[in-house]
Amino acid sequence: MGAVIRRSLLVTAGAVLLLATSHAQTGATSSITGTPTTTAIVTALGNALGGVSNIKKIQTIYFEYKELSVHALPTGDIQPMQMRLHLVGREWLTAAGDDRSESRSTGAMAPPMLQVFQAGSSPQGWLLVGDQGFPSGNSTGALQGPDLTREISHVYWTTFAYLTTSGIPGTMKYKPTGGLDYLLVMQPNGGEQINAYLDKTTFLPVKVQIEDGTYNMILEPKDWKFVDGVRFPFHMTVHIFDAQLTLQYLFTKIALNVTPPKGAFTQPTPAI
C-alpha cells in the first residue's frame, strides 16, 4: 500500500499490493469458459477480491506497516555491499483518489517523510522530508513529472478504481500472453501503465508491474486475508530494478472506512 523509498523514489506503495511467484493462493469464485474477454477477466478479478459490491462500500482505506529496504551499493569488491533500513509507516486513501502517507526510520535519526496527494480534474501532490520540501519541485516539494504520474498509478491500483469507476479514471484491456497468467493492461489517466498479471485459477493478482521506459517496479504480494469482506495482501515484496532496491512490507493493520485526520489531504506546509 506506502513507504519511505516509495516516496523518495516515488514508487508510491503504498500502499498501495500484489504477488508474483506463488500460484498457490485461495481460489476465486469465478471461471472463464471460451475465449477470455476483458469484461470476463475484470469480473473474475472483482469476485476474487471479495466482490465489487463490497469494494464499492469502501470510502477510505487505512494501512499501518513495517518496511525493510535493502539497497545494493556499487563496489569494486567481489562481495556486494548493502544498505538496510527499517521503517514504519501509515497511509490513508479515499475512494475519490486522495492519499496521505507518513513514514519514519525506526533506528537512524532520519527525519520523517510525509506525502499528500489530491486527485480530481488536476491531480497534485507534495512531499516533505522533515520540515523541508523534497527537491522534486518547488519549496513545498510539489510533485511533478514521473513523481506525479507514478503516484497516480499507485492510487489508481490501491483504491480499486479499475473496479469501482470512481476516483481516478482509466482504461483496461486484456492482452493474451500464452502463459500461466491473464494480463490486464491498465492505463490510469495521467499515470504510468500498469501490467496486472492474474493467476488463471484464482484470478488473484500474482504480479504487478509499473514502468515508464526508464523505471521498472514489480510488486509481489502474498498472505491474502479478508478485511470486511475484501481481500488484501498482508505481505508484499517490491523490486525496483533500476535502483537495485528491494523492499519487504509487513502490513500490521488494514482497516476500511476509518475517518482520516482533519485536513489530511490539504497542501502541507514545511513542518511535520
Number of C-alpha atoms within 10 A of each C-alpha: 32 31 34 29 23 22 24 18 15 23 28 27 27 30 30 27 27 29 27 20 10 12 19 11 17 14 12 19 16 17 13 13 7 5 6 13 14 16 12 15 22 19 18 23 23 25 22 21 24 19 18 18 14 14 22 15 14 18 16 20 23 22 22 22 24 20 26 19 22 17 17 15 12 10 10 7 7 6 7 10 13 15 10 13 17 17 20 22 24 23 26 29 30 25 25 19 26 26 33 25 30 21 25 22 19 14 9 10 8 11 15 18 25 26 31 24 25 20 19 12 9 7 18 19 25 28 31 28 23 16 16 17 23 22 15 20 15 12 15 20 21 22 24 17 10 18 23 24 22 28 30 27 26 29 30 31 25 24 28 21 21 21 18 18 15 16 19 27 18 18 13 18 16 19 15 12 10 8 9 12 20 24 25 22 18 22 19 23 16 17 25 21 21 25 21 24 24 26 24 20 19 22 28 29 29 26 22 24 20 22 15 14 7 7 15 15 19 22 23 22 26 22 15 18 15 13 13 15 13 21 19 21 21 22 21 23 21 24 19 22 12 10 14 13 19 19 21 19 27 17 21 13 13 21 13 18 16 15 13 17 9 7 8 17 22 14 17 20 15 15 11 14
